[in-house]
Amino acid sequence: QVQFVESGGGLVQPGGSLRLSCAASGINFGVYVMGWYRQAPGKQRELVAHITNSGSTNYQNSVKGRFIISRDNAKNTVSLQMHSLKPEDTAVYYCNAVGVSFGSWGQGTQVTVSS
């Protein structure tokens, strides 16, 4: 059974930082490109960052220079360190593989950036 469990969200003031974590199970984790997605109210889910199995990273322009994605293939985890958070970063954040559909999403973790 494929499962993704996200954690680490919360309420933070503009300019603050948060670190999100995701534990994956039921997949051959080290094979896949992994990504962090987010979905803001009334908007479609979007990919904000991804990391290849060898550690190469890519970011959406809106988060470049502020977010850092990393992975631990031994622990089947992927993380997202977020700095200089802005109100427009408010969303539910999810992790999942990129380019392949397992038909399964976790519950996500809510990030709210507000003063």
C-alpha positions as CSV (number, residue, x, y, z in Angstrom):
1,Q,0.0,0.0,0.0
2,V,1.4,3.3,-1.1
3,Q,1.4,5.9,1.6
4,F,2.8,9.5,2.1
5,V,2.7,11.1,5.5
6,E,3.5,14.8,5.6
7,S,4.2,16.8,8.8
8,G,5.8,20.0,10.0
9,G,3.3,22.7,8.9
10,G,1.9,25.4,11.1
11,L,1.2,29.1,11.5
12,V,4.2,31.4,10.9
13,Q,4.7,35.1,10.5
14,P,5.9,36.6,7.2
15,G,9.6,36.2,7.0
16,G,9.6,33.1,9.1
17,S,10.8,29.5,8.5
18,L,9.3,26.0,8.6
19,R,10.6,22.6,7.8
20,L,8.3,20.0,6.3
21,S,8.9,16.3,6.3
22,C,7.4,13.4,4.4
23,A,7.7,9.7,5.0
24,A,6.9,7.4,2.1
25,S,6.1,3.8,2.2
26,G,5.0,1.1,-0.2
27,I,7.2,2.3,-3.1
28,N,10.8,1.7,-4.2
29,F,11.6,5.2,-3.0
30,G,15.1,5.5,-4.3
31,V,14.0,5.0,-7.9
32,Y,11.7,8.0,-8.1
33,V,11.9,11.7,-8.5
34,M,10.2,13.1,-5.5
35,G,8.4,16.4,-5.2
36,W,6.6,18.8,-2.9
37,Y,3.3,20.1,-4.2
38,R,1.0,22.7,-2.7
39,Q,-2.7,23.6,-3.1
40,A,-4.0,27.0,-2.0
41,P,-7.7,27.6,-1.5
42,G,-9.5,27.8,-4.8
43,K,-6.4,26.9,-6.8
44,Q,-5.1,23.8,-8.5
45,R,-2.4,21.7,-6.9
46,E,1.1,22.8,-8.2
47,L,4.6,21.4,-8.0
48,V,6.9,23.7,-6.1
49,A,10.1,21.7,-5.9
50,H,11.5,18.3,-6.9
51,I,14.6,16.2,-6.4
52,T,16.0,13.4,-8.5
53,N,17.2,10.1,-7.0
54,S,20.7,11.4,-7.3
55,G,20.0,14.7,-5.6
56,S,19.5,17.2,-8.4
57,T,16.9,19.8,-7.6
58,N,14.6,22.1,-9.3
59,Y,12.3,24.8,-8.0
60,Q,9.3,26.9,-9.1
61,N,10.4,30.5,-9.7
62,S,8.3,31.8,-6.9
63,V,10.2,29.7,-4.3
64,K,13.7,29.7,-5.8
65,G,16.2,30.9,-3.3
66,R,13.9,30.5,-0.4
67,F,13.0,26.8,-0.3
68,I,15.4,23.8,-0.2
69,I,14.3,20.3,-0.9
70,S,16.3,17.3,0.3
71,R,15.8,13.5,0.5
72,D,17.2,10.6,2.5
73,N,16.9,7.4,0.4
74,A,17.9,5.2,3.4
75,K,14.9,6.5,5.4
76,N,12.4,7.0,2.5
77,T,11.9,10.6,3.5
78,V,11.9,13.9,1.6
79,S,12.0,17.3,3.3
80,L,11.3,20.9,2.4
81,Q,13.1,23.7,4.3
82,M,11.2,27.0,3.8
83,H,12.7,30.4,4.6
84,S,11.4,34.0,4.1
85,L,7.9,32.8,4.0
86,K,5.3,35.0,2.4
87,P,1.5,35.1,2.7
88,E,1.2,33.7,-0.8
89,D,3.0,30.5,0.4
90,T,-0.1,29.7,2.4
91,A,-1.4,26.3,1.2
92,V,-1.7,22.6,2.0
93,Y,1.6,21.0,1.2
94,Y,1.9,17.4,-0.1
95,C,4.7,15.2,-1.2
96,N,4.5,12.6,-4.0
97,A,6.5,11.2,-6.8
98,V,6.9,13.3,-10.0
99,G,6.0,11.9,-13.4
100,V,4.2,8.8,-12.1
101,S,0.8,8.4,-10.5
102,F,0.3,6.0,-7.6
103,G,-3.3,7.2,-7.3
104,S,-2.6,8.0,-3.7
105,W,-2.0,11.3,-1.8
106,G,-1.4,11.9,1.8
107,Q,-3.4,14.2,4.0
108,G,-1.0,17.1,3.5
109,T,0.2,19.6,6.0
110,Q,-1.2,23.1,6.3
111,V,1.2,26.0,6.1
112,T,-0.3,29.4,7.0
113,V,1.8,32.6,6.7
114,S,0.1,35.4,8.4
115,S,0.8,38.2,10.9
